[in-house]
């Protein structure tokens, strides 16, 4: 297979001779992949780590549904996760930032003020990418996994009380943030589950 491509097949219904979908996701090597709960969307990041692309598996993934920009500088992507309802996606990297993107309502994502300028050439492609809805920080250069969790809604709708995102890092820190569709993101919980110093002394 070509560098940066995915091969999609249904192991239950497809035989060895069945047609398989090939997705040309990135020009470079793939570094991280995630599939939503329904198995309808796949998100990919390359070793460069600046862009996350989302493809529709059911339509063969011929073209990316969304191109989401984590940042301008290269980064190692540690984790990509869809929310249970596939409305949002979180991404962690060695830059010490967990980015949250809107998937279903992508208009919620931030965009560059220069997006409508047609004379920017390659820079125009850069600013046309969608940026995160919001983000929060964790220890830099510390491997971290992130995922969505439940909130105590108190009978309110998701639009009113927001959603929770967890991040657990190899330094033993636990982070819980609550974010809203308007981009507000606040820390609700923090803890340290592992005292690395004690392990080293032992």
DRENVEXBA-707798 format. One record per residue (C-alpha): residue number from 1; residue in three letters; x, y, z. Coordinates in nm, 4 decimals. Layout:
N
  pos  code        px        py        pz
  NUM   ALA         X         Y         Z
...
***
This chain:
202
  pos  code        px        py        pz
    1   UNK    0.0000    0.0000    0.0000
    2   UNK    0.1017    0.3580   -0.0619
    3   UNK    0.2401    0.5655    0.2231
    4   UNK   -0.0315    0.7446    0.4202
    5   UNK   -0.3214    0.5275    0.2996
    6   UNK   -0.5861    0.3256    0.4852
    7   UNK   -0.7556    0.0048    0.3754
    8   UNK   -1.1117   -0.0337    0.5042
    9   UNK   -1.3035   -0.3619    0.5013
   10   UNK   -1.5837   -0.5294    0.6961
   11   UNK   -1.4379   -0.8469    0.8484
   12   UNK   -1.7852   -0.9909    0.9123
   13   UNK   -1.9548   -0.9476    0.5757
   14   UNK   -1.6670   -0.9245    0.3291
   15   UNK   -1.4801   -1.2147    0.1745
   16   UNK   -1.1180   -1.2113    0.0666
   17   UNK   -1.2253   -1.1276   -0.2895
   18   UNK   -1.4532   -0.8379   -0.1883
   19   UNK   -1.3761   -0.4819   -0.2900
   20   UNK   -1.2036   -0.2859   -0.0169
   21   UNK   -1.2032    0.0887    0.0291
   22   UNK   -0.8669    0.2618    0.0019
   23   UNK   -0.8409    0.6049    0.1648
   24   UNK   -0.5530    0.8315    0.0668
   25   UNK   -0.5393    1.0105    0.3990
   26   UNK   -0.1971    1.1803    0.4084
   27   UNK    0.1215    1.2148    0.2078
   28   UNK    0.3360    1.1006    0.5024
   29   UNK    0.3232    0.7984    0.7317
   30   UNK    0.0148    0.7620    0.9501
   31   UNK    0.0762    0.8167    1.3214
   32   UNK   -0.2698    0.7870    1.4787
   33   UNK   -0.6123    0.6531    1.3743
   34   UNK   -0.9533    0.6558    1.5442
   35   UNK   -1.2937    0.5161    1.4440
   36   UNK   -1.6224    0.6384    1.5910
   37   UNK   -1.8588    0.4087    1.7834
   38   UNK   -2.0840    0.3493    1.4827
   39   UNK   -1.7937    0.2585    1.2574
   40   UNK   -1.8972    0.5234    1.0050
   41   UNK   -1.6163    0.7780    1.0490
   42   UNK   -1.2402    0.7437    1.0671
   43   UNK   -0.9990    1.0162    1.1797
   44   UNK   -0.6318    1.0136    1.0826
   45   UNK   -0.3142    1.2058    1.1661
   46   UNK    0.0251    1.1771    1.0013
   47   UNK    0.3698    1.1830    1.1581
   48   UNK    0.3793    1.5577    1.0940
   49   UNK    0.0880    1.5981    1.3350
   50   UNK   -0.0455    1.9320    1.2105
   51   UNK   -0.3686    1.8105    1.0460
   52   UNK   -0.6396    1.5640    1.1443
   53   UNK   -0.8645    1.4466    0.8615
   54   UNK   -1.2040    1.2804    0.9000
   55   UNK   -1.3411    1.0460    0.6324
   56   UNK   -1.6846    0.8910    0.5781
   57   UNK   -1.6257    0.5153    0.5688
   58   UNK   -1.9697    0.4413    0.4237
   59   UNK   -1.8954    0.6559    0.1186
   60   UNK   -1.5557    0.5015    0.0604
   61   UNK   -1.3560    0.7920    0.2017
   62   UNK   -1.2693    0.9332   -0.1408
   63   UNK   -1.2541    1.2847    0.0043
   64   UNK   -1.2081    1.4133    0.3576
   65   UNK   -1.5276    1.5356    0.5232
   66   UNK   -1.3280    1.7657    0.7495
   67   UNK   -0.9704    1.8872    0.7709
   68   UNK   -0.8931    1.9997    1.1233
   69   UNK   -0.5772    2.1849    1.2184
   70   UNK   -0.4091    2.1044    1.5482
   71   UNK   -0.1396    2.3690    1.4985
   72   UNK    0.1323    2.5037    1.2712
   73   UNK    0.4344    2.3257    1.4211
   74   UNK    0.4924    1.9504    1.3793
   75   UNK    0.3887    1.7393    1.6781
   76   UNK    0.3594    1.3786    1.7904
   77   UNK   -0.0092    1.2905    1.8146
   78   UNK   -0.0707    1.0673    2.1173
   79   UNK   -0.4455    1.0133    2.0983
   80   UNK   -0.7573    1.0824    1.8903
   81   UNK   -1.1063    1.0043    2.0231
   82   UNK   -1.4611    1.0680    1.9060
   83   UNK   -1.7350    1.1477    2.1558
   84   UNK   -1.9911    0.8631    2.1951
   85   UNK   -2.2396    1.0457    1.9695
   86   UNK   -1.9656    1.1528    1.7221
   87   UNK   -2.0518    1.5207    1.7693
   88   UNK   -1.7019    1.6075    1.8931
   89   UNK   -1.3441    1.4836    1.8779
   90   UNK   -1.0480    1.5341    2.1112
   91   UNK   -0.6792    1.5174    2.0186
   92   UNK   -0.3694    1.5149    2.2407
   93   UNK   -0.0065    1.5702    2.1398
   94   UNK    0.3396    1.6317    2.2827
   95   UNK    0.2752    2.0075    2.2728
   96   UNK    0.0902    1.9828    2.6040
   97   UNK   -0.2483    2.0793    2.4610
   98   UNK   -0.5687    1.8779    2.4253
   99   UNK   -0.7709    2.0135    2.1337
  100   UNK   -1.1483    1.9715    2.1048
  101   UNK   -1.3138    1.9891    1.7625
  102   UNK   -1.6793    1.9973    1.6598
  103   UNK   -1.7549    1.7229    1.4063
  104   UNK   -2.1309    1.7249    1.3452
  105   UNK   -2.1642    2.1044    1.3674
  106   UNK   -1.8271    2.2001    1.2261
  107   UNK   -1.9343    2.5646    1.2009
  108   UNK   -1.8604    2.5819    1.5745
  109   UNK   -1.4876    2.5403    1.5031
  110   UNK   -1.2710    2.8489    1.4820
  111   UNK   -1.1478    2.9723    1.1446
  112   UNK   -0.8769    3.2136    1.0393
  113   UNK   -0.9771    3.5743    0.9759
  114   UNK   -0.7882    3.5480    0.6456
  115   UNK   -0.9920    3.2517    0.5213
  116   UNK   -1.1767    3.4481    0.2524
  117   UNK   -0.8621    3.5924    0.0951
  118   UNK   -0.8102    3.4231   -0.2404
  119   UNK   -0.4586    3.5502   -0.3131
  120   UNK   -0.2724    3.3666   -0.0389
  121   UNK   -0.1669    3.0590   -0.2401
  122   UNK   -0.0330    2.7855   -0.0128
  123   UNK   -0.0934    3.0085    0.2867
  124   UNK   -0.4572    3.0180    0.1775
  125   UNK   -0.4747    2.6397    0.2135
  126   UNK   -0.3308    2.6789    0.5623
  127   UNK   -0.5902    2.9294    0.6833
  128   UNK   -0.8821    2.7402    0.5231
  129   UNK   -0.8407    2.4544    0.7693
  130   UNK   -1.0756    2.4507    1.0666
  131   UNK   -0.9169    2.5149    1.4038
  132   UNK   -1.0344    2.3712    1.7338
  133   UNK   -1.3532    2.4724    1.9105
  134   UNK   -1.1515    2.4962    2.2335
  135   UNK   -0.8522    2.3423    2.4137
  136   UNK   -0.6859    2.2954    2.7497
  137   UNK   -0.3299    2.2314    2.8632
  138   UNK   -0.1613    1.9309    3.0204
  139   UNK    0.2103    1.8714    3.0975
  140   UNK    0.4121    1.9266    2.7772
  141   UNK    0.6039    1.6375    2.6172
  142   UNK    0.4183    1.3994    2.8475
  143   UNK    0.2289    1.1177    2.6726
  144   UNK   -0.1423    1.1623    2.7325
  145   UNK   -0.4656    0.9909    2.6355
  146   UNK   -0.7941    1.1805    2.6167
  147   UNK   -1.1582    1.0748    2.6013
  148   UNK   -1.5085    1.2068    2.6540
  149   UNK   -1.7020    1.1318    2.9707
  150   UNK   -2.0417    1.1959    3.1258
  151   UNK   -2.1458    1.5087    3.3132
  152   UNK   -2.3929    1.5630    3.5928
  153   UNK   -2.6495    1.7415    3.3780
  154   UNK   -2.9076    1.8076    3.6492
  155   UNK   -3.1835    1.7579    3.3930
  156   UNK   -3.0437    2.0192    3.1541
  157   UNK   -2.9702    1.9625    2.7858
  158   UNK   -2.6177    1.9099    2.6526
  159   UNK   -2.6274    2.2610    2.5044
  160   UNK   -2.6878    2.4022    2.8526
  161   UNK   -2.4539    2.2024    3.0734
  162   UNK   -2.1772    2.1150    2.8287
  163   UNK   -1.9661    1.8029    2.7994
  164   UNK   -1.6707    1.6552    2.9845
  165   UNK   -1.3286    1.5539    2.8563
  166   UNK   -1.0788    1.3488    3.0547
  167   UNK   -0.7029    1.3415    3.0059
  168   UNK   -0.4671    1.0982    3.1795
  169   UNK   -0.0914    1.1510    3.1449
  170   UNK    0.2045    0.9195    3.2068
  171   UNK    0.3230    1.1476    3.4879
  172   UNK    0.0193    1.0271    3.6833
  173   UNK   -0.1901    1.3406    3.6467
  174   UNK   -0.5651    1.3276    3.5831
  175   UNK   -0.7503    1.6198    3.4264
  176   UNK   -1.1236    1.6737    3.3791
  177   UNK   -1.2577    1.9699    3.1829
  178   UNK   -1.6095    2.0825    3.0968
  179   UNK   -1.6670    2.2619    2.7679
  180   UNK   -1.9664    2.4224    2.5972
  181   UNK   -2.0501    2.4675    2.2273
  182   UNK   -1.9595    2.8356    2.2594
  183   UNK   -1.5977    2.7361    2.3296
  184   UNK   -1.5820    2.7946    2.7049
  185   UNK   -1.3667    2.5306    2.8721
  186   UNK   -1.3083    2.5058    3.2475
  187   UNK   -1.1257    2.2590    3.4693
  188   UNK   -1.3549    2.0678    3.7002
  189   UNK   -1.1130    1.8159    3.8529
  190   UNK   -0.7407    1.7500    3.8863
  191   UNK   -0.5548    1.4759    4.0713
  192   UNK   -0.2210    1.2940    4.0815
  193   UNK   -0.2570    0.9171    4.0913
  194   UNK    0.1111    0.8273    4.0622
  195   UNK    0.4029    0.9667    4.2576
  196   UNK    0.6895    0.9038    4.0166
  197   UNK    0.9466    1.0199    4.2713
  198   UNK    0.8587    0.7372    4.5100
  199   UNK    0.8984    0.4778    4.2360
  200   UNK    1.2414    0.6118    4.1462
  201   UNK    1.3550    0.6153    4.5094
  202   UNK    1.2346    0.2606    4.5533
***
